[in-house]
Amino acid sequence: MKNHLVLSMAIAFSLTACGGDKSAELQEKAAAPVAQAAIDTSDPKVYHQDILGKYVPQKVADRVYVIHGPTEMPTPENAGFMNNPGFIIGSESVVVIDPGSSGQAGRSVVQRIKELTDKPITHVFVTHIHGDHWLGNQGIKEAFPEAKFYAHPKMIEMANEGEAESWVKLMMTLTDNKTAGTEAVIPDQVLAHVEELNIGDITIRAHFTEHAHTVTDVMFEVVEDKVLFTGDNITYKRIPRMTDGNFKGNIAAANYGLEMPIDVVVPGHGPTGGKEVLTAYRDYLATVYESAEVMMEEGLEAFEMKDAIVEKLAEYKEWPGMMDEVGKHISLAVTELEEASF
């Protein structure tokens, strides 16, 4: 695996509390608490007990559920779970999007789904290469061997070239081996931009972005339910790392989403809401990028820009990760602007 990806693997993580214009409505739709799943203790496979206990699926549309992950970075205590696994219960089967960071997480997502329906999981969609979103594929494959796994062709290529195994090892390191036993089930179904898959009465439309959070991003539109799963192209109430990202591409991805006929936005990390989820993160990125451009023209270096840009970002100061990442984001914006000038 390339060294740059190893350095980028401290990932963007999430908040769980709902907020924003759409969130009060979504809280009203939230699924009633589900009793902790009964697990066969003779089963040698390990489950993620927090997912089975306190992380309850929330109903964000008529057929769409999200298990919103925790706020902190991966630790032995949270066993590496931090993303927003989603699923759609159709008339014939269940579709899953980004089933989590380990075999344990994936098994527990399956168990949560089984508490709501006896329909099989037939299709799994992965938003990008970062393993915190898709190493849970293992749990799906164990329970439903015939399930199909879909992703961007570049994601599949990179995963097969070594990045999948690197993510397995990274998650074990960060969690003090709490994800031990996880095996990478790499998607083998290649998607295309604006491709539609009709899965019974569920239509999933794949939307590629050239280079946003990574070069492997796919946003998934659940057409009938007017829901968009953005992956880490969008995070909400949380500022992510952008080591593999691109400002202009990420801003373009947010604007692309704003033009879509959707009502509900599920970010890669953070609470679900409406289109305010897209505008909030887009405006953060645009403020950093455009401010850096102006200040470069004034002759300032990246380190001289931080105080003034932070002042412009006052509404984001309470977002976890903001003060840790903004300096790095300014440096990345400056580098991107310099490259664009050649």
C-alpha positions as a printed Julia matrix, in Angstrom:
342×3 Matrix{Float64}:
   0.0     0.0     0.0
   1.19    3.5    -0.73
   2.66    5.36    2.22
   0.41    8.36    1.79
  -2.68    6.29    2.54
  -1.14    4.84    5.7
  -0.59    8.38    6.94
  -4.19    9.31    6.12
  -5.89    6.53    8.0
  -6.82    8.45   11.14
 -10.37    8.84    9.94
 -13.22   11.3    10.28
 -15.65   10.2    12.95
 -19.19   11.06   13.93
 -21.72   12.61   16.26
 -24.91   10.8    17.12
 -27.32   13.5    18.32
 -29.76   14.72   15.69
 -29.67   18.42   14.87
 -30.52   20.88   12.11
 -33.68   21.83   10.28
 -34.75   18.32    9.32
 -33.62   16.61   12.5
 -36.58   17.34   14.77
 -38.83   15.65   12.21
 -36.42   12.74   11.94
 -36.32   12.32   15.7
 -40.09   11.9    15.65
 -39.62    9.14   13.09
 -36.94    7.41   15.16
 -37.59    3.76   15.71
 -38.69    2.75   19.19
 -35.85    1.3    21.3
 -35.21   -2.31   20.44
 -34.48   -4.82   23.18
 -30.91   -6.07   23.26
 -30.51   -8.9    20.81
 -30.44  -12.44   22.11
 -27.11  -13.93   21.03
 -26.28  -17.61   21.02
 -23.33  -17.74   23.42
 -22.14  -20.97   21.81
 -21.54  -19.06   18.56
 -17.76  -18.55   18.22
 -18.25  -15.37   16.22
 -17.87  -12.1    18.15
 -20.48   -9.33   18.08
 -20.21   -5.61   18.83
 -22.07   -5.35   22.11
 -22.55   -1.56   21.97
 -24.35   -1.84   18.65
 -26.54   -4.55   20.12
 -27.18   -2.43   23.19
 -27.18    1.33   22.97
 -26.94    2.03   19.21
 -30.53    1.71   18.08
 -31.59    1.93   14.4
 -33.37    5.21   13.7
 -36.06    5.38   11.05
 -35.18    8.35    8.83
 -37.7     7.62    6.04
 -40.55    5.16    5.58
 -38.26    2.23    4.74
 -34.83    3.6     5.6
 -32.94    3.16    8.87
 -29.58    4.42   10.15
 -27.49    3.28   13.1
 -25.69    6.52   13.97
 -22.18    5.84   15.24
 -20.46    7.44   18.25
 -18.45   10.64   18.41
 -15.02    9.45   19.44
 -12.14    8.07   17.44
 -11.64    4.28   17.42
 -10.48    2.96   20.77
 -10.47   -0.35   22.63
 -13.57    0.9    24.46
 -15.69    1.51   21.34
 -14.11   -1.41   19.42
 -13.7     0.78   16.35
 -17.34    1.53   15.56
 -17.92    5.12   14.38
 -19.73    5.34   11.04
 -23.44    5.42   10.08
 -24.52    2.0     8.74
 -27.79    2.3     6.85
 -30.34   -0.14    5.49
 -33.52   -0.14    3.41
 -36.23   -2.75    4.02
 -38.0    -3.5     0.75
 -40.87   -5.81   -0.06
 -38.53   -8.67   -0.97
 -35.16   -8.0     0.62
 -32.89   -5.63    2.55
 -30.23   -3.35    1.08
 -27.32   -2.26    3.31
 -25.02    0.75    2.88
 -21.65    0.91    4.69
 -22.05   -1.85    7.32
 -19.24   -0.71    9.62
 -15.63   -1.14   10.62
 -15.18   -4.79   11.56
 -16.6    -8.27   11.34
 -18.04   -7.7    14.81
 -19.82   -4.53   13.69
 -21.18   -6.2    10.58
 -22.58   -9.14   12.53
 -24.26   -6.77   14.94
 -25.77   -4.7    12.12
 -27.2    -7.94   10.74
 -28.66   -8.74   14.15
 -30.28   -5.3    14.38
 -31.81   -5.8    10.94
 -33.15   -9.22   11.95
 -34.96   -7.56   14.85
 -36.99   -5.6    12.31
 -37.5    -8.03    9.43
 -36.96  -11.62    8.36
 -36.2   -10.57    4.77
 -32.71  -11.47    3.49
 -29.92   -8.97    2.88
 -29.24   -9.26   -0.85
 -27.2    -6.16   -1.75
 -24.48   -4.15    0.04
 -23.16   -0.81   -1.22
 -19.84    0.76   -0.16
 -19.29    4.51   -0.37
 -15.46    4.62   -0.47
 -12.15    2.94    0.33
 -11.86    3.83    4.03
 -12.31    0.61    5.97
 -14.29    2.08    8.85
 -17.23    2.02    6.44
 -17.02   -1.44    4.85
 -15.04   -4.02    6.84
 -18.43   -4.97    8.29
 -19.05   -6.7     4.94
 -17.72   -9.83    6.62
 -20.72  -10.05    8.93
 -23.13   -9.72    6.0
 -21.32  -12.38    3.98
 -21.38  -14.85    6.87
 -25.12  -14.49    7.37
 -26.11  -14.11    3.7
 -23.51  -15.79    1.46
 -25.41  -14.92   -1.71
 -25.38  -11.16   -1.03
 -23.73   -8.98   -3.68
 -21.24   -6.25   -2.76
 -20.94   -3.08   -4.9
 -18.41   -0.23   -5.05
 -16.56    2.22   -7.27
 -14.13    0.4    -9.6
 -11.21    2.36   -8.14
 -12.18    1.3    -4.62
 -12.18   -2.35   -5.69
  -8.82   -1.93   -7.39
  -7.18   -0.21   -4.42
  -8.62   -2.68   -1.92
  -7.26   -5.62   -3.9
  -3.85   -3.96   -4.2
  -3.33   -4.04   -0.44
  -5.3    -1.25    1.15
  -7.97   -3.63    2.44
  -5.46   -5.56    4.51
  -3.87   -2.33    5.7
  -7.24   -1.19    7.04
  -7.75   -4.51    8.82
  -4.39   -4.08   10.55
  -5.02   -0.41   11.35
  -8.33   -1.11   13.05
  -6.71   -3.82   15.15
  -3.96   -1.42   16.21
  -6.37    1.39   17.12
  -8.67   -0.9    19.11
  -6.03   -3.0    20.87
  -7.11   -6.05   18.85
 -10.82   -5.7    19.63
 -11.51   -6.18   15.9
  -9.41   -9.36   15.73
 -10.79  -11.91   13.32
 -11.99   -9.32   10.83
 -11.4   -10.36    7.25
 -11.78   -8.02    4.29
 -14.7    -8.97    2.07
 -13.86   -6.79   -0.91
 -16.74   -5.79   -3.2
 -16.63   -7.44   -6.62
 -19.6    -5.75   -8.3
 -18.44   -2.7   -10.24
 -20.68    0.36  -10.34
 -20.92    3.1   -12.97
 -21.9     6.75  -12.6
 -25.7     7.24  -12.42
 -26.21    3.5   -12.75
 -29.55    2.36  -11.35
 -30.12   -0.97   -9.66
 -33.69   -2.15   -9.23
 -33.87   -4.45   -6.22
 -37.51   -5.45   -5.99
 -39.28   -2.2    -5.12
 -36.04   -0.42   -4.15
 -34.14    1.69   -6.68
 -30.54    2.58   -5.82
 -28.86    5.17   -8.03
 -25.06    5.53   -7.81
 -23.52    8.99   -8.14
 -19.77    9.25   -8.68
 -17.67   12.27   -7.76
 -14.34   12.76   -9.51
 -12.24   13.56   -6.41
 -14.01   14.67   -3.24
 -13.25   12.92    0.06
 -11.24   10.34   -1.93
 -10.96    9.24   -5.56
 -13.26    6.29   -4.82
 -16.44    8.03   -3.63
 -19.98    7.01   -4.51
 -23.09    8.7    -3.13
 -26.18    6.48   -3.1
 -29.67    7.8    -3.78
 -32.6     5.74   -2.54
 -34.88    6.98   -5.27
 -38.38    6.18   -3.99
 -37.59    7.37   -0.46
 -35.76   10.56   -1.52
 -32.78    9.71    0.7
 -29.11   10.35   -0.11
 -26.25    8.47    1.55
 -23.21   10.7     1.01
 -20.41    8.68    2.54
 -17.64   10.95    3.81
 -18.17   13.43    0.99
 -20.34   15.04    3.67
 -20.03   14.97    7.44
 -22.27   16.94    9.8
 -21.57   18.35   13.25
 -18.1    16.89   12.82
 -15.02   18.13   10.93
 -13.16   15.25    9.24
  -9.62   14.78    8.05
  -9.09   15.45    4.34
  -5.74   13.8     3.71
  -7.1    12.02    0.64
  -9.51   14.81   -0.26
  -9.86   17.72   -2.65
 -11.58   21.02   -1.76
 -12.99   21.89   -5.16
 -14.16   18.35   -5.76
 -15.75   18.08   -2.34
 -17.55   21.4    -2.74
 -18.76   20.23   -6.15
 -20.07   17.0    -4.6
 -22.11   18.97   -2.05
 -23.54   21.21   -4.77
 -24.35   18.14   -6.85
 -26.33   16.73   -3.94
 -28.2    19.99   -3.5
 -29.54   19.66   -7.05
 -30.93   16.2    -6.41
 -34.62   15.49   -5.63
 -33.97   14.35   -2.06
 -35.43   15.2     1.34
 -33.13   13.3     3.71
 -29.32   13.34    3.82
 -27.35   10.66    5.68
 -23.74   11.84    6.13
 -20.82    9.48    6.55
 -20.44   10.66   10.14
 -22.8    12.73   12.24
 -26.56   13.17   12.49
 -28.98   12.7     9.62
 -30.98   15.72    8.46
 -32.2    17.55    5.38
 -30.29   19.5     2.77
 -28.85   21.72    5.51
 -26.44   18.83    6.08
 -25.02   19.46    2.6
 -24.87   23.24    2.85
 -23.24   23.27    6.29
 -20.22   21.19    5.3
 -19.99   22.8     1.85
 -19.88   26.26    3.43
 -17.12   25.19    5.81
 -15.02   23.93    2.89
 -15.77   26.99    0.76
 -14.84   29.38    3.58
 -11.47   27.7     4.08
 -10.69   27.44    0.38
 -11.85   30.89   -0.73
 -10.27   32.63    2.26
  -6.97   30.89    1.58
  -7.12   32.02   -2.05
  -7.62   35.67   -1.09
  -4.9    35.58    1.54
  -2.44   33.93   -0.85
  -2.98   36.82   -3.23
  -2.16   39.14   -0.32
   1.14   37.32    0.15
   0.33   35.44    3.36
   1.75   32.02    4.16
  -0.55   29.21    5.32
   0.42   29.53    8.98
  -0.4    33.25    8.9
  -3.96   32.61    7.74
  -5.26   30.47   10.58
  -6.51   33.08   13.06
  -8.42   35.07   10.45
  -9.99   31.95    8.91
 -10.94   30.51   12.3
 -12.72   33.77   13.06
 -14.79   33.32    9.9
 -15.68   29.79   11.03
 -17.19   30.75   14.38
 -20.34   28.68   13.83
 -18.21   25.51   13.47
 -16.09   25.93   16.61
 -18.21   23.48   18.57
 -17.97   20.8    15.88
 -15.56   18.1    17.14
 -12.38   18.0    15.09
 -12.61   21.62   13.94
  -9.69   23.08   15.89
  -7.62   19.94   15.34
  -8.11   19.92   11.58
  -8.54   23.5    10.39
  -4.8    24.24   10.26
  -4.21   21.12    8.18
  -7.14   22.04    5.94
  -5.69   25.5     5.32
  -2.35   23.95    4.34
  -4.13   21.52    2.02
  -6.13   24.34    0.45
  -2.96   26.34   -0.16
  -1.27   23.32   -1.76
  -4.31   22.71   -3.95
  -4.41   26.36   -5.01
  -0.7    26.36   -5.81
  -1.07   23.23   -7.94
  -4.0    24.79   -9.78
  -1.87   27.83  -10.66
   0.59   25.82  -12.73
